[in-house]
């Protein structure tokens, strides 16, 4: 019997999401657990799986449309079902008359005529259009694989990969006029890059964090020579371990040794956790995401490394799941690969702390009263003062630095 498929609440407390694509075409059968719709939230792309076998009789919203949670998005039926009058079926289900079509929240309309130099029409989804604009691609250079040659997300991503490996740029460089004399310079030229949903969401959350969370900061420096030696030994195996992998494991170990740090603030209580879930900050072209490693204290270093690498690949492709971006009490963000010596980070709500990791570098150190060259790493811990007192954070920092300087204990 035919029924209505509605926009699911793919993220906690979400009121709307973008119907990114229809992997299953109309009048096409699907099996249980097969992906029948792909939805874009502020931070992730979520696949909606079928609960039972069935067929999509009619899609009710176009790709790229922003839809309220609970609104109808498709008419689905049982396997082999082919109603003669779909409008009558919709009316029986309470959708009499034309189904309102959501308007995409982007300047270009769905299936809009992009226009080309020869006047031909280029059809595309708004998401594909935005991704192409961010990458500086012309639509006439992209081949569409969607219905009737429509350009969709995967087509733009393929074109971006081709551009990255192409010896010639896909867009001719613009002519750059020589700078004018200062006295005659007009207003500075600029280009506005529209906010991606991820960047806008991150901006909102971090602004809220600095406004509502009383941050305090602790800084520490660890001698990292033994840590690097252990890493070299571990990398003789099949899995490549990074310094950040070791930092994540050390942070989880420190949380187990100082459980008063493994908490978050709620309106009614300080919530304490028995396992350690750690978020890892990953920069993407669309903005910063922080997927969560669950129960890090139980993971091997190779499991941490493999999971983080998988997160990085899927984050850059926009394929993280919403549930992978929720929860955790603690984050690790590392800018050491850029040569940054030390920095402070903003807490990711509702977590209670974040560790900012700087570069491992050679510096003068004093050992037994003598000056010598040493390998050091600086870290800065940002802490929510509501659930965590300064003494607790200081104890955690002492334990964490000790683990870095005696890294065999990280493996315990």
Kinemage of the C-alpha trace (Angstrom):
@kinemage 1
@onewidth
@group {chain A} dominant
@subgroup {mainchain}
@vectorlist {calphas} color= white
{ca unk a 1} P 0.000 0.000 0.000
{ca unk a 2} L 1.334 3.437 -0.926
{ca unk a 3} L 2.514 5.772 1.847
{ca unk a 4} L 4.204 9.120 2.307
{ca unk a 5} L 7.963 9.361 2.976
{ca unk a 6} L 8.638 12.410 5.148
{ca unk a 7} L 11.803 14.376 5.870
{ca unk a 8} L 13.360 12.646 8.901
{ca unk a 9} L 14.947 14.438 11.862
{ca unk a 10} L 18.457 13.492 10.809
{ca unk a 11} L 20.100 15.725 13.433
{ca unk a 12} L 19.036 16.356 17.008
{ca unk a 13} L 16.677 19.341 17.298
{ca unk a 14} L 16.953 20.045 13.559
{ca unk a 15} L 13.929 21.752 12.044
{ca unk a 16} L 14.970 21.587 8.399
{ca unk a 17} L 17.468 19.981 6.036
{ca unk a 18} L 18.335 20.015 2.341
{ca unk a 19} L 17.191 17.129 0.138
{ca unk a 20} L 20.532 16.747 -1.596
{ca unk a 21} L 19.818 13.925 -4.028
{ca unk a 22} L 17.563 11.020 -4.983
{ca unk a 23} L 19.820 7.964 -5.530
{ca unk a 24} L 16.738 5.954 -6.567
{ca unk a 25} L 14.771 7.207 -9.577
{ca unk a 26} L 10.986 7.276 -9.765
{ca unk a 27} L 9.330 3.929 -10.571
{ca unk a 28} L 12.476 2.121 -9.460
{ca unk a 29} L 12.375 -0.657 -6.872
{ca unk a 30} L 14.679 -0.654 -3.859
{ca unk a 31} L 15.558 -3.125 -1.128
{ca unk a 32} L 15.442 -2.730 2.625
{ca unk a 33} L 18.474 -0.833 3.993
{ca unk a 34} L 19.205 0.640 0.542
{ca unk a 35} L 19.815 4.391 0.425
{ca unk a 36} L 16.755 6.069 -1.084
{ca unk a 37} L 17.529 9.723 -0.277
{ca unk a 38} L 20.533 11.795 0.698
{ca unk a 39} L 20.025 14.731 3.058
{ca unk a 40} L 22.436 17.554 3.862
{ca unk a 41} L 22.533 19.019 7.377
{ca unk a 42} L 24.686 21.870 8.626
{ca unk a 43} L 27.693 19.602 9.129
{ca unk a 44} L 27.143 16.317 7.359
{ca unk a 45} L 25.577 14.450 4.495
{ca unk a 46} L 23.180 11.799 5.795
{ca unk a 47} L 21.947 8.781 3.840
{ca unk a 48} L 18.305 7.856 4.476
{ca unk a 49} L 17.882 4.082 4.278
{ca unk a 50} L 14.686 2.234 3.391
{ca unk a 51} L 13.050 0.348 6.243
{ca unk a 52} L 11.493 -2.256 3.916
{ca unk a 53} L 11.533 -3.246 0.233
{ca unk a 54} L 9.565 -0.878 -1.949
{ca unk a 55} L 9.396 1.465 -4.930
{ca unk a 56} L 9.514 5.251 -5.292
{ca unk a 57} L 6.292 6.143 -7.047
{ca unk a 58} L 6.845 9.895 -7.138
{ca unk a 59} L 9.349 12.355 -5.654
{ca unk a 60} L 7.583 15.368 -4.174
{ca unk a 61} L 10.534 17.751 -3.754
{ca unk a 62} L 13.446 18.468 -6.101
{ca unk a 63} L 17.105 17.939 -5.328
{ca unk a 64} L 18.579 20.934 -3.520
{ca unk a 65} L 15.322 21.964 -1.846
{ca unk a 66} L 15.287 22.961 1.828
{ca unk a 67} L 12.566 20.958 3.567
{ca unk a 68} L 11.041 21.194 7.030
{ca unk a 69} L 11.385 18.081 9.192
{ca unk a 70} L 8.202 16.035 8.845
{ca unk a 71} L 7.180 17.461 5.478
{ca unk a 72} L 6.374 14.969 2.661
{ca unk a 73} L 9.223 14.312 0.252
{ca unk a 74} L 8.085 11.264 -1.732
{ca unk a 75} L 5.267 8.821 -2.382
{ca unk a 76} L 6.476 5.243 -1.908
{ca unk a 77} L 4.787 1.910 -2.493
{ca unk a 78} L 5.208 -1.796 -1.928
{ca unk a 79} L 7.288 -3.853 -4.396
{ca unk a 80} L 5.513 -4.066 -7.753
{ca unk a 81} L 2.862 -1.508 -6.832
{ca unk a 82} L 1.836 0.721 -9.784
{ca unk a 83} L -1.210 2.888 -9.023
{ca unk a 84} L -2.929 4.183 -12.132
{ca unk a 85} L -3.696 7.587 -10.631
{ca unk a 86} L -0.977 8.893 -8.329
{ca unk a 87} L -2.834 12.166 -7.745
{ca unk a 88} L -5.782 10.206 -6.391
{ca unk a 89} L -3.475 8.221 -4.105
{ca unk a 90} L -1.935 11.435 -2.779
{ca unk a 91} L -5.408 12.854 -2.169
{ca unk a 92} L -6.378 9.744 -0.180
{ca unk a 93} L -3.269 10.275 1.933
{ca unk a 94} L -4.225 13.870 2.679
{ca unk a 95} L -2.140 15.610 0.026
{ca unk a 96} L -4.889 16.847 -2.226
{ca unk a 97} L -3.995 19.500 -4.778
{ca unk a 98} L -0.496 20.459 -5.858
{ca unk a 99} L 2.217 19.525 -3.395
{ca unk a 100} L 4.054 22.715 -2.365
{ca unk a 101} L 7.608 22.679 -3.705
{ca unk a 102} L 10.204 23.996 -1.233
{ca unk a 103} L 12.406 26.775 -2.553
{ca unk a 104} L 16.157 26.172 -2.265
{ca unk a 105} L 17.972 28.541 0.086
{ca unk a 106} L 20.531 29.422 -2.547
{ca unk a 107} L 20.420 32.127 -5.228
{ca unk a 108} L 20.113 29.671 -8.130
{ca unk a 109} L 16.797 27.901 -8.609
{ca unk a 110} L 16.692 24.141 -8.910
{ca unk a 111} L 17.284 23.068 -12.504
{ca unk a 112} L 17.947 26.699 -13.326
{ca unk a 113} L 19.346 27.692 -16.686
{ca unk a 114} L 22.991 28.427 -15.957
{ca unk a 115} L 23.521 29.833 -19.401
{ca unk a 116} L 26.642 29.399 -21.501
{ca unk a 117} L 28.488 31.443 -24.066
{ca unk a 118} L 26.569 29.723 -26.883
{ca unk a 119} L 23.190 30.122 -25.207
{ca unk a 120} L 22.718 26.411 -24.356
{ca unk a 121} L 21.115 25.454 -21.062
{ca unk a 122} L 23.018 23.767 -18.237
{ca unk a 123} L 20.835 22.089 -15.611
{ca unk a 124} L 22.227 21.502 -12.121
{ca unk a 125} L 21.283 21.119 -8.481
{ca unk a 126} L 21.892 24.126 -6.214
{ca unk a 127} L 24.433 22.127 -4.196
{ca unk a 128} L 26.383 21.284 -7.349
{ca unk a 129} L 26.231 24.913 -8.405
{ca unk a 130} L 27.610 26.085 -5.060
{ca unk a 131} L 30.436 23.525 -5.029
{ca unk a 132} L 31.410 24.480 -8.576
{ca unk a 133} L 31.442 28.161 -7.689
{ca unk a 134} L 33.636 27.536 -4.645
{ca unk a 135} L 36.061 25.536 -6.814
{ca unk a 136} L 36.061 28.130 -9.623
{ca unk a 137} L 34.659 25.749 -12.249
{ca unk a 138} L 32.619 26.730 -15.327
{ca unk a 139} L 29.517 24.613 -15.805
{ca unk a 140} L 30.115 24.101 -19.535
{ca unk a 141} L 33.269 22.147 -18.592
{ca unk a 142} L 31.323 19.629 -16.461
{ca unk a 143} L 29.465 16.582 -17.759
{ca unk a 144} L 26.233 15.786 -15.927
{ca unk a 145} L 25.341 12.236 -14.913
{ca unk a 146} L 21.941 13.021 -13.416
{ca unk a 147} L 18.553 12.714 -15.119
{ca unk a 148} L 18.603 14.331 -18.575
{ca unk a 149} L 22.252 15.224 -18.170
{ca unk a 150} L 21.693 17.212 -14.987
{ca unk a 151} L 24.871 18.166 -13.116
{ca unk a 152} L 24.830 16.851 -9.550
{ca unk a 153} L 27.267 16.783 -6.644
{ca unk a 154} L 29.335 13.800 -7.790
{ca unk a 155} L 29.897 15.404 -11.211
{ca unk a 156} L 31.371 18.536 -9.617
{ca unk a 157} L 33.538 16.498 -7.255
{ca unk a 158} L 34.873 14.512 -10.224
{ca unk a 159} L 35.634 17.754 -12.079
{ca unk a 160} L 37.446 19.114 -9.020
{ca unk a 161} L 39.619 15.997 -8.884
{ca unk a 162} L 40.352 16.347 -12.601
{ca unk a 163} L 41.265 20.000 -12.129
{ca unk a 164} L 43.669 19.091 -9.324
{ca unk a 165} L 45.568 16.683 -11.583
{ca unk a 166} L 45.319 18.701 -14.810
{ca unk a 167} L 48.506 20.446 -15.991
{ca unk a 168} L 46.423 23.366 -17.287
{ca unk a 169} L 43.862 25.299 -15.237
{ca unk a 170} L 40.242 24.865 -16.281
{ca unk a 171} L 39.692 28.617 -16.015
{ca unk a 172} L 42.072 30.988 -17.816
{ca unk a 173} L 43.822 33.294 -15.365
{ca unk a 174} L 42.305 36.721 -15.116
{ca unk a 175} L 44.293 39.682 -16.304
{ca unk a 176} L 45.882 41.477 -13.372
{ca unk a 177} L 46.232 45.206 -13.819
{ca unk a 178} L 49.373 46.841 -12.427
{ca unk a 179} L 48.854 48.542 -9.071
{ca unk a 180} L 48.061 52.227 -9.142
{ca unk a 181} L 49.934 54.867 -7.247
{ca unk a 182} L 48.727 55.138 -3.614
{ca unk a 183} L 47.395 58.681 -4.056
{ca unk a 184} L 45.160 57.558 -6.911
{ca unk a 185} L 44.019 54.185 -5.529
{ca unk a 186} L 40.243 53.738 -5.522
{ca unk a 187} L 38.291 51.611 -3.060
{ca unk a 188} L 39.851 48.170 -2.590
{ca unk a 189} L 38.294 45.459 -4.755
{ca unk a 190} L 36.938 42.337 -3.096
{ca unk a 191} L 35.067 39.105 -3.720
{ca unk a 192} L 32.323 37.759 -1.465
{ca unk a 193} L 32.345 33.988 -0.949
{ca unk a 194} L 28.914 32.898 0.383
{ca unk a 195} L 29.011 31.045 3.682
{ca unk a 196} L 28.722 27.297 3.420
{ca unk a 197} L 26.232 25.696 5.811
{ca unk a 198} L 29.112 24.165 7.765
{ca unk a 199} L 30.995 27.466 8.118
{ca unk a 200} L 27.848 29.296 9.213
{ca unk a 201} L 27.057 26.584 11.771
{ca unk a 202} L 30.607 26.617 13.168
{ca unk a 203} L 30.552 30.412 13.427
{ca unk a 204} L 27.279 30.307 15.349
{ca unk a 205} L 28.424 27.574 17.743
{ca unk a 206} L 31.807 29.152 18.500
{ca unk a 207} L 30.284 32.584 19.020
{ca unk a 208} L 27.859 31.001 21.471
{ca unk a 209} L 30.762 29.197 23.135
{ca unk a 210} L 32.799 32.348 23.789
{ca unk a 211} L 29.703 34.232 24.929
{ca unk a 212} L 28.300 31.633 27.336
{ca unk a 213} L 31.232 29.441 28.458
{ca unk a 214} L 33.722 30.870 30.987
{ca unk a 215} L 37.005 29.756 29.398
{ca unk a 216} L 40.286 29.498 31.258
{ca unk a 217} L 43.589 28.337 29.819
{ca unk a 218} L 46.576 26.257 30.899
{ca unk a 219} L 49.791 26.007 28.909
{ca unk a 220} L 52.390 23.291 29.096
{ca unk a 221} L 55.568 22.143 27.359
{ca unk a 222} L 56.584 18.498 26.995
{ca unk a 223} L 59.958 17.033 26.078
{ca unk a 224} L 58.980 15.042 22.983
{ca unk a 225} L 62.150 13.093 22.180
{ca unk a 226} L 60.917 9.778 23.605
{ca unk a 227} L 57.525 10.297 21.949
{ca unk a 228} L 59.131 10.613 18.517
{ca unk a 229} L 61.346 7.595 19.181
{ca unk a 230} L 58.302 5.476 20.097
{ca unk a 231} L 56.535 6.678 16.951
{ca unk a 232} L 59.469 5.596 14.774
{ca unk a 233} L 59.394 2.151 16.367
{ca unk a 234} L 55.636 1.819 15.911
{ca unk a 235} L 55.874 2.879 12.273
{ca unk a 236} L 58.022 -0.145 11.506
{ca unk a 237} L 54.678 -1.969 11.476
{ca unk a 238} L 51.956 -1.905 8.777
{ca unk a 239} L 50.018 1.113 10.138
{ca unk a 240} L 51.506 4.616 10.078
{ca unk a 241} L 51.056 6.360 13.436
{ca unk a 242} L 51.075 10.154 13.624
{ca unk a 243} L 52.087 12.352 16.542
{ca unk a 244} L 48.452 13.410 16.764
{ca unk a 245} L 47.362 9.770 17.171
{ca unk a 246} L 49.675 9.514 20.179
{ca unk a 247} L 48.329 12.803 21.563
{ca unk a 248} L 44.740 11.544 21.276
{ca unk a 249} L 45.577 8.328 23.120
{ca unk a 250} L 47.516 10.253 25.786
{ca unk a 251} L 44.568 12.619 26.314
{ca unk a 252} L 42.170 9.689 26.726
{ca unk a 253} L 44.570 8.031 29.160
{ca unk a 254} L 44.812 11.270 31.154
{ca unk a 255} L 41.010 11.447 31.312
{ca unk a 256} L 40.895 7.943 32.773
{ca unk a 257} L 43.521 8.900 35.376
{ca unk a 258} L 41.788 12.205 36.174
{ca unk a 259} L 38.071 11.309 35.747
{ca unk a 260} L 36.940 14.708 37.047
{ca unk a 261} L 37.936 16.061 33.610
{ca unk a 262} L 35.644 13.636 31.763
{ca unk a 263} L 32.514 15.679 32.381
{ca unk a 264} L 30.172 18.189 30.746
{ca unk a 265} L 27.954 20.914 32.159
{ca unk a 266} L 24.169 20.558 31.948
{ca unk a 267} L 21.549 22.965 33.328
{ca unk a 268} L 20.806 20.649 36.259
{ca unk a 269} L 24.005 18.693 36.919
{ca unk a 270} L 27.611 17.955 36.062
{ca unk a 271} L 27.415 14.858 33.869
{ca unk a 272} L 30.301 12.402 34.309
{ca unk a 273} L 31.172 9.698 31.743
{ca unk a 274} L 32.788 6.298 32.208
{ca unk a 275} L 34.334 6.125 28.724
{ca unk a 276} L 36.336 8.774 26.857
{ca unk a 277} L 34.971 10.123 23.566
{ca unk a 278} L 37.386 12.517 21.850
{ca unk a 279} L 36.612 14.848 18.931
{ca unk a 280} L 39.285 15.505 16.316
{ca unk a 281} L 39.263 18.854 14.503
{ca unk a 282} L 39.454 18.419 10.702
{ca unk a 283} L 39.663 21.364 8.300
{ca unk a 284} L 37.788 21.030 4.998
{ca unk a 285} L 37.071 23.417 2.146
{ca unk a 286} L 33.531 23.829 3.452
{ca unk a 287} L 34.591 24.503 7.052
{ca unk a 288} L 35.734 22.822 10.257
{ca unk a 289} L 34.216 19.530 11.422
{ca unk a 290} L 34.906 17.577 14.609
{ca unk a 291} L 34.003 13.876 14.315
{ca unk a 292} L 34.132 11.874 17.538
{ca unk a 293} L 36.249 8.802 18.321
{ca unk a 294} L 34.256 6.652 20.746
{ca unk a 295} L 35.778 4.906 23.800
{ca unk a 296} L 39.323 5.909 22.877
{ca unk a 297} L 40.649 4.336 26.077
{ca unk a 298} L 39.722 0.925 24.608
{ca unk a 299} L 41.176 1.518 21.129
{ca unk a 300} L 44.625 0.475 20.000
{ca unk a 301} L 46.886 3.096 18.469
{ca unk a 302} L 46.453 1.485 15.061
{ca unk a 303} L 42.658 1.686 15.452
{ca unk a 304} L 42.905 5.372 16.373
{ca unk a 305} L 45.116 6.025 13.339
{ca unk a 306} L 42.854 4.106 10.940
{ca unk a 307} L 39.695 5.784 12.241
{ca unk a 308} L 41.157 9.293 12.050
{ca unk a 309} L 42.355 8.714 8.470
{ca unk a 310} L 38.863 7.509 7.537
{ca unk a 311} L 37.326 10.591 9.178
{ca unk a 312} L 39.648 12.889 7.211
{ca unk a 313} L 38.812 11.271 3.864
{ca unk a 314} L 35.058 11.320 4.451
{ca unk a 315} L 35.105 14.829 5.945
{ca unk a 316} L 36.719 16.225 2.797
{ca unk a 317} L 34.116 14.417 0.684
{ca unk a 318} L 31.268 15.636 2.905
{ca unk a 319} L 30.300 12.073 3.815
{ca unk a 320} L 30.473 12.117 7.619
{ca unk a 321} L 27.343 10.872 9.360
{ca unk a 322} L 25.494 13.159 11.753
{ca unk a 323} L 25.908 10.732 14.662
{ca unk a 324} L 29.699 10.875 14.169
{ca unk a 325} L 29.624 14.623 14.877
{ca unk a 326} L 27.695 14.503 18.141
{ca unk a 327} L 28.782 13.899 21.728
{ca unk a 328} L 32.201 13.767 23.347
{ca unk a 329} L 33.638 15.675 26.290
{ca unk a 330} L 36.974 16.743 24.821
{ca unk a 331} L 38.531 17.844 21.508
{ca unk a 332} L 42.043 17.803 20.067
{ca unk a 333} L 43.065 20.380 17.462
{ca unk a 334} L 46.563 20.334 15.982
{ca unk a 335} L 48.204 23.090 13.913
{ca unk a 336} L 51.715 21.783 14.397
{ca unk a 337} L 51.939 20.643 10.774
{ca unk a 338} L 51.838 24.331 9.774
{ca unk a 339} L 54.726 25.201 12.082
{ca unk a 340} L 52.481 26.913 14.660
{ca unk a 341} L 54.297 26.873 17.996
{ca unk a 342} L 51.323 27.361 20.299
{ca unk a 343} L 47.767 28.708 20.203
{ca unk a 344} L 44.517 28.720 22.144
{ca unk a 345} L 41.294 27.119 20.882
{ca unk a 346} L 37.594 27.730 21.557
{ca unk a 347} L 35.652 24.974 23.320
{ca unk a 348} L 33.239 23.027 21.129
{ca unk a 349} L 29.858 22.989 22.985
{ca unk a 350} L 28.615 21.004 24.826
{ca unk a 351} L 32.109 19.682 25.534
{ca unk a 352} L 34.112 20.980 28.481
{ca unk a 353} L 37.675 21.243 27.131
{ca unk a 354} L 39.817 21.393 24.014
{ca unk a 355} L 43.557 20.800 23.621
{ca unk a 356} L 45.491 22.928 21.099
{ca unk a 357} L 48.685 21.183 19.952
{ca unk a 358} L 51.668 23.040 18.513
{ca unk a 359} L 54.636 21.917 16.442
{ca unk a 360} L 57.368 19.598 17.673
{ca unk a 361} L 60.557 21.630 17.380
{ca unk a 362} L 64.132 21.964 18.566
{ca unk a 363} L 64.700 24.510 21.347
{ca unk a 364} L 67.303 25.285 23.995
{ca unk a 365} L 66.468 23.443 27.235
{ca unk a 366} L 68.145 23.189 30.620
{ca unk a 367} L 69.008 19.697 31.845
{ca unk a 368} L 70.936 19.105 35.071
{ca unk a 369} L 71.861 22.767 35.127
{ca unk a 370} L 73.310 22.708 31.622
{ca unk a 371} L 71.981 24.235 28.431
{ca unk a 372} L 71.422 21.850 25.527
{ca unk a 373} L 69.226 21.335 22.459
{ca unk a 374} L 65.973 19.551 23.162
{ca unk a 375} L 62.859 18.460 21.264
{ca unk a 376} L 59.747 20.041 22.745
{ca unk a 377} L 56.041 20.385 22.035
{ca unk a 378} L 53.785 23.097 23.477
{ca unk a 379} L 50.094 22.551 24.211
{ca unk a 380} L 47.298 24.818 25.448
{ca unk a 381} L 44.261 23.475 27.291
{ca unk a 382} L 41.037 25.518 27.121
{ca unk a 383} L 38.641 24.564 29.928
{ca unk a 384} L 35.017 25.289 30.871
{ca unk a 385} L 35.250 26.641 34.424
{ca unk a 386} L 31.668 25.648 35.283
{ca unk a 387} L 32.175 21.870 35.644
{ca unk a 388} L 35.976 21.863 36.012
{ca unk a 389} L 38.049 23.671 38.646
{ca unk a 390} L 41.518 24.998 37.973
{ca unk a 391} L 43.172 22.440 40.238
{ca unk a 392} L 41.548 19.559 38.338
{ca unk a 393} L 42.691 20.947 34.996
{ca unk a 394} L 46.198 21.491 36.363
{ca unk a 395} L 46.327 17.894 37.598
{ca unk a 396} L 45.187 16.687 34.173
{ca unk a 397} L 47.845 18.780 32.417
{ca unk a 398} L 50.561 17.366 34.700
{ca unk a 399} L 49.453 13.790 33.983
{ca unk a 400} L 49.148 14.452 30.241
{ca unk a 401} L 52.642 15.982 29.957
{ca unk a 402} L 54.076 13.066 31.952
{ca unk a 403} L 52.470 10.627 29.486
{ca unk a 404} L 54.029 12.454 26.522
{ca unk a 405} L 57.452 12.360 28.169
{ca unk a 406} L 57.051 8.682 29.162
{ca unk a 407} L 55.031 7.485 26.163
{ca unk a 408} L 55.197 3.761 26.935
{ca unk a 409} L 52.525 4.516 29.558
{ca unk a 410} L 50.190 5.619 26.737
{ca unk a 411} L 50.085 2.003 25.572
{ca unk a 412} L 49.154 0.656 29.016
